[in-house]
């Protein structure tokens, strides 16, 4: 992997979509991108993919096969996919960086982070697994507490029919509340880990620093990330319609768009 610094204006992004960084910002501090960048990242992701589409499709299929194989191993299937996910992501992002610099795409890029970056990326995956587990526990506690309280009220009502009806209603409302709590807690976690694999794999950041910088980068770019997410929802629906086969293309394009957003905001 080369450490050459690419020309930011060679990114394929429109001139008015290039992120801006305050004059007082430290090197590596996140830029604030314009709202139009949200769509431009998908466009650049597609261009990076289109240079070697069959290679990136092969990378995607190989990754899916590896995840299926890991899922078939007892005990390993509980943690390995989550821990190794950032490792493979780091490799793919490294590959897109090399392609962006003019290199040819290679299937071996999937394993590009199985080097000195392996441990920090695996730690990143472990931290994400722990954060997800905590969110599930909190949402589950909200669900159980809500059902318990409402169920007790229903039992004290004395009317069996009314109790059953109230209980069903309580379960529905409480489940909705638990889902909302999970989403509210999941959003900041997603922000904290969104750019973290790229920061670890491409810059050598330690996991904690990468998490902090990722959160700051997303926070500064709420509007562009929202536009990016809206594009992503539409593309995900379109990719799912043909029996999900569109994901064979959308998955690597998505990875390319993540690299494009990282490059504009951080590099």
C-alpha positions in Angstrom: 0.0 0.0 0.0 1.4 3.4 -1.0 1.0 6.4 1.3 0.8 9.0 -1.5 -1.7 11.8 -0.8 -4.2 12.1 -3.7 -5.4 15.4 -5.1 -8.7 16.1 -3.4 -10.1 17.8 -6.6 -9.5 14.6 -8.5 -12.2 12.9 -6.6 -14.9 13.3 -9.2 -17.0 15.5 -6.7 -18.4 18.8 -8.0 -16.3 21.8 -7.0 -19.1 23.1 -4.7 -19.3 19.8 -3.0 -15.8 19.7 -1.8 -15.8 19.9 2.0 -14.5 22.9 3.9 -12.3 22.9 7.0 -12.0 25.9 9.3 -8.7 27.7 9.1 -8.0 27.0 12.7 -8.7 23.2 12.3 -6.0 20.8 13.1 -4.7 18.4 10.4 -7.2 15.5 10.1 -10.0 17.4 11.7 -13.3 16.6 9.9 -14.5 19.0 7.2 -18.0 20.1 6.8 -19.4 18.9 3.5 -22.3 20.5 1.6 -25.6 18.7 1.4 -25.0 17.9 -2.3 -22.1 15.7 -1.2 -24.5 13.1 0.0 -25.5 12.3 -3.6 -22.0 12.9 -4.9 -20.6 10.2 -2.7 -22.9 7.6 -4.2 -21.9 8.8 -7.7 -18.2 8.5 -6.9 -18.8 5.1 -5.4 -20.4 4.0 -8.6 -17.5 5.3 -10.7 -14.9 3.5 -8.5 -16.9 0.3 -8.8 -17.4 0.7 -12.6 -13.7 0.6 -13.2 -13.5 -3.1 -12.3 -17.1 -4.3 -11.7 -16.5 -8.0 -12.0 -13.6 -7.8 -9.5 -15.7 -6.0 -6.9 -18.6 -8.4 -7.5 -16.2 -11.3 -6.9 -15.0 -9.6 -3.7 -18.6 -9.3 -2.5 -19.4 -12.9 -3.2 -16.2 -14.1 -1.5 -17.1 -12.0 1.6 -20.6 -13.5 1.7 -19.2 -17.1 1.4 -16.8 -16.4 4.3 -19.6 -15.0 6.5 -21.7 -18.1 5.7 -18.9 -20.4 6.5 -18.2 -18.6 9.8 -22.0 -18.6 10.7 -22.0 -22.4 10.4 -19.4 -22.9 13.1 -20.9 -23.2 16.6 -19.7 -20.5 19.1 -17.6 -18.8 16.4 -20.7 -17.7 14.6 -21.7 -15.6 17.7 -18.8 -13.2 17.6 -16.5 -13.8 14.5 -18.7 -12.0 11.9 -19.0 -8.9 14.1 -15.3 -8.8 15.0 -14.0 -9.6 11.5 -16.5 -7.3 9.7 -14.3 -4.1 10.3 -11.2 -6.1 9.3 -12.7 -7.0 5.9 -14.2 -3.5 5.6 -10.8 -2.0 6.2 -9.3 -4.1 3.4 -12.0 -3.1 0.9 -11.6 0.6 1.8 -7.9 0.2 1.3 -8.6 -1.3 -2.1 -10.8 1.5 -3.1 -8.1 4.0 -2.1 -5.6 2.2 -4.3 -8.1 2.1 -7.2 -8.7 5.8 -6.7 -5.0 6.4 -7.1 -4.9 4.5 -10.4 -4.1 0.9 -9.3 -6.0 -2.1 -10.6 -8.7 -3.7 -8.5 -7.7 -7.1 -6.9 -9.7 -9.7 -5.0 -6.9 -9.8 -2.5 -7.9 -6.3 -1.3 -10.5 -8.1 0.8 -7.6 -9.3 3.0 -5.5 -6.2 2.8 -6.0 -5.4 6.5 -4.8 -8.8 7.8 -1.5 -7.1 8.8 -0.6 -4.7 11.6 -4.2 -3.3 11.2 -5.8 -6.6 12.1 -5.8 -6.2 15.9 -7.1 -2.6 16.1 -9.8 -3.3 13.5 -10.8 -6.5 15.4 -10.9 -4.4 18.6 -13.2 -2.0 16.8 -15.5 -4.9 15.9 -15.5 -6.1 19.5 -16.4 -2.6 20.8 -19.3 -2.4 18.3 -20.5 -5.8 19.4 -20.5 -4.7 23.0 -22.3 -1.4 22.2 -24.9 -3.3 20.2 -25.4 -5.8 23.1 -25.9 -3.0 25.6 -28.5 -1.4 23.3 -30.3 -4.7 23.1 -30.2 -5.1 26.8 -31.6 -1.6 27.4 -34.4 -2.0 24.9 -35.2 -5.4 26.3 -35.4 -4.0 29.8 -37.7 -1.3 28.6 -39.9 -3.9 27.0 -40.0 -6.2 30.0 -40.6 -3.3 32.5 -43.4 -1.9 30.4 -45.2 -5.2 29.9 -44.8 -6.0 33.6 -46.3 -2.7 34.7 -49.2 -2.7 32.2 -49.8 -6.3 32.8 -50.2 -5.8 36.5 -52.6 -3.0 35.8 -54.6 -5.2 33.5 -54.8 -8.0 36.1 -56.0 -5.6 38.7 -58.9 -4.5 36.5 -60.8 -7.6 37.4 -62.5 -8.1 34.0 -60.8 -11.0 32.1 -61.9 -9.7 28.6 -60.8 -6.1 29.5 -57.5 -7.5 31.0 -56.7 -9.4 27.9 -57.4 -6.4 25.6 -55.4 -4.1 27.8 -52.5 -6.6 27.9 -52.4 -6.8 24.1 -52.5 -3.0 23.8 -49.7 -2.7 26.4 -47.5 -5.2 24.6 -47.9 -3.2 21.3 -47.2 0.2 22.9 -44.3 -1.1 24.9 -42.7 -2.9 22.0 -43.0 0.3 20.0 -41.3 2.2 22.8 -38.5 -0.4 23.1 -37.9 -0.1 19.3 -37.7 3.7 19.5 -35.3 3.5 22.5 -33.2 1.1 20.5 -33.2 3.5 17.5 -32.3 6.5 19.5 -29.4 4.7 21.1 -28.4 3.1 17.8 -28.0 6.4 15.9 -25.1 7.8 17.9 -23.4 4.3 17.9 -23.7 4.2 14.1 -22.2 7.7 13.9 -19.3 6.6 16.2 -18.5 3.6 14.1 -19.4 4.8 10.6 -15.9 6.1 9.6 -14.0 4.2 12.2 -12.8 1.3 10.0 -11.5 3.8 7.4 -9.7 5.8 10.0 -8.0 2.7 11.5 -7.2 1.0 8.2 -6.2 4.1 6.1 -4.7 6.4 8.7 -3.6 4.0 11.5 -5.8 5.6 14.2 -6.3 3.7 17.4 -9.9 2.4 17.8 -10.9 4.9 20.5 -9.6 7.9 18.6 -11.2 6.6 15.4 -14.6 6.3 17.2 -14.4 9.8 18.5 -13.3 11.3 15.1 -16.0 9.3 13.3 -18.7 10.7 15.6 -17.4 14.2 15.2 -17.3 13.8 11.4 -20.9 12.6 11.3 -22.0 15.3 13.7 -20.5 18.0 11.5 -22.2 16.5 8.4 -25.7 15.7 9.6 -27.3 17.3 6.6 -25.1 15.6 4.0 -25.3 12.3 5.8 -29.1 12.6 5.8 -29.1 13.2 2.0 -26.7 10.3 1.6 -29.0 8.1 3.7 -32.1 9.0 1.7 -30.3 8.1 -1.5 -29.3 4.8 0.2 -32.8 3.9 1.1 -34.0 4.3 -2.5 -31.1 2.3 -3.8 -31.6 -0.4 -1.2 -35.3 -0.8 -2.2 -34.3 -1.0 -5.9 -31.6 -3.5 -5.2 -34.0 -5.7 -3.2 -36.7 -5.9 -5.8 -35.0 -8.4 -8.1 -34.8 -11.1 -5.4 -32.1 -9.2 -3.6 -29.7 -9.7 -6.5 -29.1 -6.0 -6.9 -27.1 -6.1 -3.6 -24.3 -7.9 -5.5 -23.7 -4.5 -7.2 -25.0 -2.2 -4.5 -22.8 -3.6 -1.7 -19.5 -2.7 -3.4 -20.9 0.6 -4.6 -21.9 1.3 -1.0 -18.3 0.5 0.1 -17.0 2.9 -2.6 -19.4 5.6 -1.4 -18.1 5.2 2.2 -14.6 5.7 1.0 -15.7 8.7 -1.0 -17.3 10.3 2.0 -14.3 9.5 4.2 -11.9 11.1 1.6 -13.9 14.3 1.4 -14.5 14.7 5.2 -11.2 13.5 6.6 -8.5 13.3 3.9 
